[in-house]
Amino acid sequence: MTPQEFIRTIAPVAVSEQQRTGVLASVKMAQAALETGWGTAAPGNNLFGIKGTGNDLVTQEYVNGRYITIRDGFRVYDSWEDSMRDHSDFLLQNGRYAAAGFFERSRALDYAGAAYALQSAGYATDPQYANKLISIIRTYRLEQYDTMEEEDFPMKFEHDWQWKMLGDALDGFYHKGLLSDYTWAEKAYQRQLTGAELAWLNTVIFARQSGIDV
């Protein structure tokens, strides 16, 4: 999985979690990327290295100025989405993160300040942890997700045939002259149509069916 594919996979959940809990999407995605090597190493679907009962794994900790290898237990999840939600709850439930200013900086959309707050609160032992997060965010422009809404992402359907049905419907509206751009049908067939776009299309189609020129 490439970094871009990893970002596309987790971004919708990261944005949804920011709306639910205030944890910046950019910081959450950067942490997941750093902790798992862009999704290549996530035993038990644990994207954030959160410890607990479950998998007993070998990891490295920075102690007394050097890295040491230890064995520890890590939480196990049914899916990456579950891991991302638990990460938000973990930060909310551990008061040291709020005390370090993590949520204050998150509300200000200050991803750098939030990253430093994570480090000062002891999320990781790596003394360069915050700087690594900031570098990932800036390299991949993850800060753009901090101002997005769930509706800015492609919709989720349970079955592929639902995308085809939507594409066929938009194809029909195009050939009836109710849509002037066939790109909308193509986006549905390609499973890329967003909720915001569909809402706008519904408004346009209804207006034109009512004889309003839009």
C-alpha positions in Angstrom: 0.0 0.0 0.0 1.4 3.4 -1.0 1.2 6.4 1.3 -1.5 7.9 -1.0 -3.6 4.7 -0.9 -3.3 4.6 2.9 -4.4 8.2 3.1 -7.4 7.6 0.9 -8.4 4.6 3.0 -8.3 6.3 6.4 -9.1 9.9 5.6 -13.0 9.6 5.7 -12.8 8.0 9.2 -10.3 10.6 10.4 -12.5 13.4 9.3 -15.6 11.8 10.9 -13.6 11.3 14.1 -12.5 14.9 14.1 -16.2 16.0 13.9 -17.1 13.6 16.7 -14.2 14.2 19.2 -12.1 17.1 18.0 -9.0 15.0 17.4 -7.4 16.6 14.3 -7.7 14.4 11.2 -4.2 15.4 10.1 -2.6 14.4 13.4 -4.5 11.1 13.5 -3.5 10.2 10.0 0.1 11.1 10.6 0.2 9.0 13.8 -1.3 6.0 12.0 1.3 6.4 9.1 4.2 6.7 11.5 3.1 3.9 13.8 2.4 1.4 11.0 4.7 2.4 8.2 1.7 3.5 6.1 -0.3 0.5 7.0 2.3 -2.2 6.3 2.7 -3.2 10.0 -0.5 -3.1 12.0 -0.8 -6.3 14.0 -4.3 -6.7 15.4 -5.4 -3.8 13.2 -3.8 -1.5 15.8 -2.9 1.6 13.9 -1.6 3.7 16.9 0.5 1.4 19.0 -1.9 1.6 21.9 -0.9 -0.9 24.6 -3.3 -3.3 26.4 -4.2 -6.9 26.5 -4.1 -8.7 23.2 -1.1 -9.2 21.0 2.2 -9.6 22.8 4.7 -7.9 20.5 8.3 -6.8 20.4 8.7 -3.0 20.2 11.3 -0.3 20.7 11.2 2.4 23.4 13.5 5.4 23.9 14.8 5.2 27.4 17.7 7.1 29.0 19.0 8.5 25.7 18.9 5.3 23.7 16.5 2.8 22.1 15.9 -0.5 23.8 13.8 -3.5 22.7 11.0 -4.7 24.9 8.0 -7.0 24.7 4.6 -5.6 25.6 0.9 -6.2 25.0 -1.1 -4.2 22.5 -4.8 -3.8 21.9 -6.5 -5.8 19.1 -9.3 -4.5 16.9 -11.7 -5.9 14.4 -10.9 -3.3 11.9 -8.8 -0.1 11.2 -12.0 1.9 11.7 -12.4 0.5 15.2 -8.8 1.3 16.0 -9.3 4.9 14.8 -12.3 5.4 17.0 -10.6 3.9 20.0 -7.6 6.2 19.5 -9.9 9.2 19.8 -11.5 7.8 22.9 -8.1 7.0 24.4 -7.0 10.6 24.0 -10.3 11.9 25.4 -10.3 9.6 28.4 -6.7 10.2 29.4 -6.7 13.7 31.0 -3.0 14.2 30.5 -3.6 15.0 26.8 -6.1 17.8 27.6 -3.8 19.1 30.3 -1.0 19.3 27.8 -3.2 21.4 25.5 -3.8 18.8 22.8 -7.5 19.6 22.4 -7.0 23.4 22.7 -4.5 23.3 19.9 -6.7 21.0 17.9 -9.6 23.4 18.2 -7.3 26.1 16.8 -6.4 23.8 13.9 -2.8 24.0 15.0 -1.5 20.6 14.0 2.0 21.4 15.1 0.9 22.5 18.5 -1.2 19.4 18.8 1.7 17.2 17.9 4.0 18.7 20.5 1.2 18.4 23.1 1.0 14.6 22.3 4.7 14.3 22.9 4.8 16.4 26.1 1.9 14.3 27.4 4.0 11.1 26.9 2.2 9.5 23.9 5.6 8.1 22.7 9.1 7.9 24.0 10.8 9.0 20.8 12.1 12.5 21.4 11.5 13.3 17.7 7.9 12.0 17.7 6.2 15.4 17.2 8.7 16.5 14.5 8.1 13.3 12.6 4.4 13.8 12.7 4.7 17.4 11.5 7.0 16.3 8.7 4.4 13.7 7.5 1.6 16.2 7.7 3.5 18.8 5.6 4.9 16.4 3.1 1.5 14.9 2.3 -0.6 18.0 2.9 -2.7 16.3 5.5 -3.7 19.6 7.1 -6.3 20.0 4.2 -8.4 17.3 5.9 -8.7 19.3 9.1 -11.3 21.6 7.3 -13.1 18.9 5.4 -16.6 17.4 6.1 -17.8 13.8 5.7 -19.8 14.9 2.7 -16.6 15.8 0.9 -15.8 12.1 0.5 -17.2 9.5 -1.9 -20.4 8.0 -0.5 -20.4 4.5 1.0 -22.8 1.9 -0.3 -23.2 -1.6 1.1 -23.4 -3.2 -2.4 -21.7 -2.4 -5.7 -25.0 -2.6 -7.5 -26.2 0.5 -5.7 -23.4 2.5 -7.4 -24.5 1.1 -10.7 -28.1 2.0 -10.0 -27.1 5.6 -9.1 -25.0 5.8 -12.3 -27.8 4.5 -14.4 -30.2 7.1 -12.9 -27.8 10.0 -13.5 -27.2 8.6 -17.1 -31.0 8.8 -17.6 -31.2 12.3 -16.3 -28.4 13.3 -18.6 -30.1 11.9 -21.7 -33.4 13.6 -20.6 -31.6 16.9 -20.6 -31.9 17.4 -16.8 -28.1 17.2 -16.4 -25.7 18.9 -18.8 -22.5 17.1 -17.8 -22.1 13.3 -18.2 -19.2 13.4 -15.7 -21.7 13.0 -12.9 -22.8 9.6 -14.1 -19.2 8.6 -14.7 -18.3 9.6 -11.1 -21.1 7.4 -9.8 -19.9 4.4 -12.0 -16.4 5.0 -10.6 -17.7 5.1 -7.0 -16.3 8.7 -6.6 -19.5 10.7 -6.2 -19.7 12.6 -2.8 -22.7 13.2 -0.7 -22.4 16.9 -1.2 -22.3 16.5 -4.9 -25.4 14.2 -4.9 -27.3 16.7 -2.8 -26.5 19.5 -5.3 -27.5 17.3 -8.2 -30.8 16.5 -6.6 -31.5 20.2 -6.2 -30.6 20.9 -9.9 -32.7 18.0 -11.2 -35.7 18.9 -9.1 -35.5 22.6 -10.2 -35.2 21.6 -13.9 -38.1 19.1 -13.6 -40.1 22.1 -12.1 -39.3 24.2 -15.1 -36.7 26.4 -13.3 -33.7 27.3 -15.4 -30.6 26.5 -13.4 
